[in-house]
Amino acid sequence: MLRLTLRQVRADGLRLLLSSLAIVLGVAFVAGTLMFVDGMRAGAYERAGEFDRHTDLAAYAGTEPLPPALVDRVRAVDGVAAAAGELTGSAGVVGTDGRPVLGYAVLAAIPTEADLQSYDVVAGRLPQRPGEVVLDDGTVAEQRFTLGGPVSIGGRDGAARPYTLVGTV
């Protein structure tokens, strides 16, 4: 039996080698993909945790917003220091050259309660009125936006609208 096995290995050695290589490469690609996805997930959670570092509990709605009365009920619970609703969405920032800024922009209403404001202001201030916006300091520097100047932001449902840049985070 051993002789027969060795004779088959000698006769079909190249096929055996290539099959083994295919198995090793397949396992390596699957393992690499799992490590890559895990790293991306950890980075996203870390970034999200940075912006919500003053939040102990968050409830996310599906397609319909949570009713404001629910926020009031949560605020009334004994031991709750602050509670607020937050609207979020995605949008595109238009650069000073009129072309879209590459990347992913998240629009978020900044809570009015100081206990829930987790953004680290680098320059300027946080928005306080409609029509004001803050951007990350990297985008502001790269696109040469200026504090107090206009920034055009558009959602998926409409054309870009002008906002006033009041700070960088």
N, C-alpha and C positions, 0 to 999 in steps of 0.2 A: 504494500500500500504506500509506503514511504517513497519507493522508487517511482511509482506512478505519479505521485504528487510532485516530486522534484522534476520529473520529465515534463509535466504540464507547465510548471513554473518556467522552465527553460524554454519551452516552445512558445508560450504566450506571455513572456516576461514584460514585453512592452505594453501589452494590453493591461496587465496587472498593475504596472507602474502608473500608467495614465489613469486608471480607475482609482487608484489610491490617491493620486494627486487631485482628482476631481472631488473626492470625499473631503480631503484636507482643506481645499479651497472653499468648498461649500460651507464647512463648519466655521472656517475663519471669517467668511463674509457674514454669516448669521451672527456670530459672536461680536464682530465689529459693529454691525448694525445695532444690536442690542446695547452695546456700550455707548454708541453715539447718541441714541435716543435717550438713554438714561442720563447722559450728561446734559443734553438739551433740556430735559424735564427738570433736572436739579437746578440748572441756571434760571429757568423760567420761574420756578417756585421761589428761588432766592431773590430775584428781581421783584416779583409780586409781593413777597414778604417785606421787602424794603419799603415799598409804598404803603403797605398796610400794617406797619410795625406798631401802630397805636390801636389796632383793632384786635379785639379778642374773639369776636364772632361776627361772621358775615353771612347773610342769606341772599342768595342770588335767585332772581326770578327767571322764568323761562322767556317766552316771547312777550308776555304781558307784564307791565311794571307792577311792583308791589304797591298796594294802596297806602297813601300817606297815613291813614288811621293806624295801620300796623306799626309804623315807625313810632307814632305817639304811644301806642300800647307798650312797645319795647322800652321807650324812654321812661315810662312810668314804673317799670319793674324795679323793685328794691335792689340796690347795689349797682345799677347801671349808671355810669358817670356821664356818658354821652351817647346819643344815637342819632343817626342821620341816614337819609336816603341818598343814593348817588346814581346819577345817570352816566352811562358810559356808551361809547360807540367808537367806530374807527373812521378815519378820515385821511385825506391826503393834504400835505402841506405843499404849497407852491413856492419855489425858490425866488430869490430876487431877480433871477434871469428869466422868470416866467415858465420855467420847466418844473415838473413835479420833483420833489425831493424823494430820493429813493429811501425806502425803509417802511416801517409800519408805524403809523401814528394812532395813538389811543386818545380819544377825547374823554375826559372825565370831569364832572362837576366837582370842584373842590369843596369839601364840607366847610360850613361856616363855623362850626364848633372848633375852637383851638385845640381841644384834646384829641381830635381826629385828624388834624392836618399833619401829614407825614412827609410832605415834600421839603427837602432841604433847599432853601432859596440861595442861589449863588449870587445873583445880582437882581436889583429891583425888588419887587414884591409879588405876592400871590394876587390873582384876579379878585376884584371886589364888586364889579359891576358887569352886566351883560356887554359883550363886545370886546372883553379883555381876554388875553391868553398868555400863558407861559409856555416856553419850550425848553427842551434840554439844552444845556450850555454848549454841547458839541455841535448840534444842528445850528444854533445861533451863530457860532464862530465860523463854521464851514460855509454857511450861506450868507454871511455878512449882514444879518439882520441887526437892527439897532433898537435899543429900548425906547419905547415911545413911538416907534415906527410901525407901519402896516405889515401884516402877515396875512396872506390869503390861504384859507383852509376850506376844502370842499369835501362833502360827504358823498356817498355813492348815489344819493338821490337828487343831487342838485349841483349847480355850479359853485365854484369857490367864492366865498364871501370874505371881505376884509375884516380883520380884527386888529386890535392894538396890542403890541407886545409890551407887557408891563414887567416881565421878569424872566429869569432863567432858573432852572432847577437842575 
